[in-house]
Amino acid sequence: MKRYSAFAVAREALRFHSGWERAWRSPAPKKKYDVIIIGAGGHGLATAYYLGRNFGIRNVAVIEKGWLGGGNTGRNTTIIRSNYLQDPSAAIYEKARGLYENLSQDLNYNIMFSPRGVMMLAQTQHEVRGYQRTAHANALQGVTTEFIGPQKVKELCPIMNIDGPRYPVLGALWQPRGGTARHDAVAWGYARACSDMGMDIIQKCEVTGVRQSGGKVVGVDTTKGAIDCDKLGVVVAGHSGVLADMAGFRLPIESVALQALVSEPIKPCMDVVVMANTVHGYMSQSDKGEMVIGGGADGYNNYTQRGSFHHVEETVRALVETFPIISRLKMLRWWGGIVDMTGDRSPILSKTPLENCFINCGWGTGGFKAIPGSGWGMAELMAKGHSPLTEGFSLDRFKEGRFIDESVAAGVAH
């Protein structure tokens, strides 16, 4: 694989860009792999990458029924933060945030990481107490956050109305090293690095069955034929329940749509990410000038990737009071993603009842920010059988009552 650099761009410009290679190969599947990862989104590709980089396991196939990064990885609002209350959550999200900071250099691919800072608004006295508690917990966890007052909030985001009659801004939990990244570039960068290590990325290849013998996984059936493997990783977000059913076990998750939208592009007016959990809306400005807006998940189970008018109205109406500027904007694009929710709103990274089959799911509305940490921990779990990052997120916690309840702790699971 040729390295990307300023010199490479200049060289190709002189020969009319005729020498660029494809970013990743598109091979036919082999008969057998050491590891098969189902799902070529960010989490699946990151798992494959760290299997190769950290453990030398490179006879790997990443199978995707659609196109690479075409699921939730390409449909989210790109927020990266690690200011969670519970210790297991803070550990894996902070690992991910730290890896994001150098990911462009590691992958030799510009993921456009922007550590612009993330603030979570406190608009009730209950939220003030909750975020102050989280700031103290983060200090013990080694996560850099602080609780700031309303004037500091206004200084960081001048377009905000902090004196709203219903929802005044009383302060915010501020993480200066949080931010955003380009979601497609994260998937493309990991895919390119995986392909360079000799791994096969097989698109347009749907898994139709999971084969097992003696309680142990032996391979998968696909629309491109049967493929054998020694270990199987299931990383398919909202369709995790479908794959688990093929493998013969059930998951404590439900799938719902999460909607988001972007406005028409405008001049730069906001260089931080703001989350307003009382009204359940969050917003940032993209590099193209669009206001990226998201809110809560649908209140009913579904597999749609469309939006719904009532949900967009609810989200925008709630944000208009805090950000009056957006009332004059036109909506440009609007979409949904299929997210998989657990009861405690924390993920599952675990062995399964089927031997040598591993599951990574349940990220709900917060999966993008965790991609590098999730891949790191999942790769370690698959290679060694255990990982400190994933230990608290096993399937057994639901049977044993060891919940990691971030929805109660943080008031929101984004």
N, C-alpha and C positions, 0 to 999 in steps of 0.2 A: 504494500500500500504506500503510495506517495504521500509524504507529509504535506499538510497545508501550511503555507507561510506567505509572507509578503513577497518573497523572492519567487515562489511558485506562481502567484497571481501575476507578477510582472512577466515571468517567462511565458505563461500561457497567453497573456495579452499580445505578446509579440508574434505568436503563431495562431492568433484568432481563436484561442481557447479550444483547439482541436485535440489537445493531449490529455484532457481530464479523464480519469478512470471512473467507472461506476462506484458509488460510495460503498455498496455491498453487493455480494454475489447473490444470484437467485438460482441455486442448484436444484436438481431433482433429489428427492430424499434417498438416503442409503437404506439398506436393509436393517441395520442396527446401529444404535448409539449408546454411549455410556449413560448419557442423560438426555431426556427430552423435556423441554419446557413448553407447556401449552400456554400461548398468549404472548404476542410480540408487542406488548405495550411497554411502558417505562419499567415497571416492576419485573416483568419477565426478562427483558433484555438486560437489565441491571444484574439480575440473578445470574444469567449466563456469563456476563462479562466478569463478575467477581469470582465465579467458578474457575474461569480460565486464568485470570490475573493472580488470584490469591492462592489457588490450589492446583493449578496446572491441569485442570480437567477441561479438555478442549474438544473431545469427541462429543459434541453437543449439537442438538437440533432445537431451534425455536420455531414452533409451529403456530401459524396464525390463520384463522378462517377467513379474515378479510384482508385488509392491507395494514402494513406496519404502522403502529401508532394511531390507528383509525378509531379506537374506542375512547375511553375516558382520558387517555394521555393527551389526545388532541382536542378535548372538549371541556377543559377545566379553565379556571381563572388564574392559575399559575402562582398562587400565593405560597411563599416559603417561610415558615416560622417554626420555632421549637419551644414556645413559652407555654408548655403544658404543666398541669399540676402534678399528676401522678408520675412517680419515678420511672416506671418502665416506658411510659410515653415520652417523657423528656429525654431519656437516654437514646431512643431510636431516632427521634426527630432531630435532636442536636447532632447526632452522628451524621444524619443526612444533610443538615444545614452546613456542617463543616466540610463534608465532601463536595457539596455544591460549589463552595468557594473556589476550589481548584479543579473543578471538573473539566472546564474547557482545556486546561493544560494537560490533564490526564488523558483525555480522549483525542487531543489535537483537533478539536471541533468547537467552534464558538457557540456555546449554549445561551449566550447573552444574559448571564447571571447579573442581576442588578440589586445589590444590597442597599436598597433605598430606605429600609426601615418599615416596620409594621406596627401600627397602634390599634389597640382594641379599646373602644370607647366605653367608659363607665357613665351611664346615663340614669342610673338609680343609685341610691345609697347602698343597696344590696350588692350591686356590681362594684362599687368602690371597695367595700370590705373584701369581696371575693378576689379582686385583682391585686389588692395589697397582700392578701394571703399568698396568691400565686407568685408575686415578686419575691417574697421571703423564701418560698419553696424553691424557686429558680436559683436563688443565691446559694442554697445548699446543694443544688444539683450541678452547679457550675455553668448555668445558662445565664447569659448577661441580659437582664431586663431591669426596668425600673418603672415605678408608678409616677406619672407626671400630672401636674395640675392643668386646669382648663386654659390658662394663658399660654403655657408651653404647647398645648395642643393647637391653639390658634396660630402660634408662631410657626409650627411645623406644617400646618395646612391652612393657609389664609382664607381659602374659599369656604371654609366650614362656618356654619352658624352655630355658635356654642351656647346661645341664649334661647333656644327653641322653647316655646311655651309648654309643650308636652314632654319633650325629651331634652332637657338642657344637658350640656356636656360637663360633667363634674370632674373629669380627669380621664386618664387612659393608661393601660399597660403598654409600655413602649419597648420594642425590641429593635435596636438600631441596626443590627446585623441581619435582620430578616429582609425579605424582598420578593423578587420575582425572577423567573427565567423564561426562556422561549420553550414552550412545551414540545413542539415538533422537533426542535433542535436537540433536546435531551434524548428523545427516542432515536433520532438519526445518528447522533454521535455514538451512542451505545451500540447501535446496529453496525456501524462502520467498524468499530473496534472489535466487535465479536467476529465479524466476517474476516477481518485481518488475522485473527487467531485461528482461522480454519473452521469456525463453526458455521453450520448451515442455517440460514434463515429462510423458511419455506412459507410463502404467502399463498393465499387462496387455497388453503388446505384445511378442511374442517375435520375435527375429530368426531367420529361417529360411535366409538366404543373404546372402553378400556379393558384390555385383556389381562387376566390374572391366572395364576396357577398355585394352588396350595396356600392361598392367602397372601400371595406376593405378586406385585405387578410385573408383567413380562413384556408389555408393549401396548400400542394403541392401534385401532383401526381408523383410517382416514379416507377422505375422498380421493387421495392419491395412493391408496394401498395400505397394507399393514406395515407397521414399523416397530421393530423390537427395541427394548431398552432395559437397562439395569435399574435406573431410577427415573421417576417421573415427578415433575413439578407442575402443579396446576395453579396458574396465575391469570385468571380470566375475569376478575372483577365481578360485574353484575351477573355473569353466567356461571358463577362458581357452583351454585346449587345444581345446575344442569349436569356439569361434569362430575360432581360428587355422586349424583344419582347413577351415572354410568359406572362409577367405581364401586358402588354398593354401599355407600354410607350417606348420612344426612348431615347438613350443616345448620347451625342456629343463626341463619341470616335471612333477610328478605331484600328483594330488589325493588328499588324505586327510582324515579327520574329526578335528577337535579338540574335545574335550569339556570341559564346565564344569558347575557346579552351584551352587546357593545353598541355605543352610540356612534354617530357620525364623527369623524376626526375633527378635533379643535386644537388650538394652540396650547402649548404646555401650561397647565394650571395646577398640577398636583403631582408632587414627586415623592409621595409616600403611599403606602397601602393602608386603608382605613377599614376596620371592621366594626360595625355597630350592631351588637348582638341583641340589644333590647328590641330594636325594630327589625332585626334579622335581615340585614343587608350589608354588603361590603363592596368596596370600589377602589380601583386604581386606574392609572392612565397608561396606556400602552405606548411603545416607542413610535407608533404611527399616529398617536394623538387621540385614539378612541378611548372613551371612558368604559372600562370593563366592570360590569355590574353583575352581582350574583346574590342569591338569597337562600331560602330553605329548600329542602327536598319536598317532593309531592307527598301528600298525606295518605296515599293509597299505593298498593303494589302495582307495578307496571314495568314493561320493557321498552317503552317508547324513547326515541331520541329526538322528539319534537318538544316544543314549548307549549304552554297553555296561557291564554290571555289573562285569566284571573290571577295567576301566580306572578306574572310580570307586573300587572297593575299593583298587586299587593307589595311587591318588593320596591318598585319605583316610588310608590306613594309614601312608603315609610322613609325612604332616603331623601325625598325632596325637602322635608323640613330641615334636615341637617345640612343638605347641600342644595340650596335654592337654585344654583346655577343649572342643575340638570333638568329643571322643569322646561327649559327652552330648547332642549336637544331633541333631535330625531333619532329613532332607533335604526341601526344599520343591519345588524345580524342578531339572530336569536336561536338558541339550540338547547338540547338536553343531553345528558349523559346518564347511563344506567349505573347506579351506585349500589353497593351491597352493604347493608346495615346489620350489625350485630346488636344484641340487646344492650350491651354496655357502651356501644359506639366506639369500640376499640378493635383493632384488627386481629386476625388469626394468622399466625405463622407457625406451622405445626406439622408434626408427623400425623398420619391418619390411621384409621383401623386397617387399611390396606398397606402391607409392609412395602417399604421403599417408595411409597407415594407420599408426597408432601404438598401442603396447601398454603397458599398465600392469598388471603381475601379479607373482606370485612373492613376495608379502609373507609367505607362510607364516603363522606364528602371531603376527606382530607388526604387523599392518596398521593397527589402530585408532590407535595412537599417532602414526602418520605422516600421517594424513589431510590436514591443512592443508599440510604441506611437500610431500607427494606431489602434491596438486592444484596448488600453486604452480609446482613444477618441470615437471609435465606440461603445464600451460597454456603455459608459456614454450617448451617443446619444440615443441608443436603450432603456436604462433603464429610463432616465429622460426626453428625448425629446429634449435635447440641450447639447452642450459641447463646452467649450471655444476652445478646440483643433481643432474641426471640423467646427466651425462657418464660417470661411472664405472659406471652400471648398464645399459649398452647390451647388446644381444644379442651383439655382437661379442666380448664378453669371454670367452664360452665357447669360441669358435673360437680366440681368441688366448691363452687361459690366464691371463687377468687376473682371477682369482677374488677376491671380497670375502668371505672365509670367516669369517663371524661365528659359526657354530656351533663352530668350533675356537677362535676368539679369545675368545669370551665363555662358552663352555660351554653356552650355551642361546641360542635365537634368538627368544625371546618379546619 
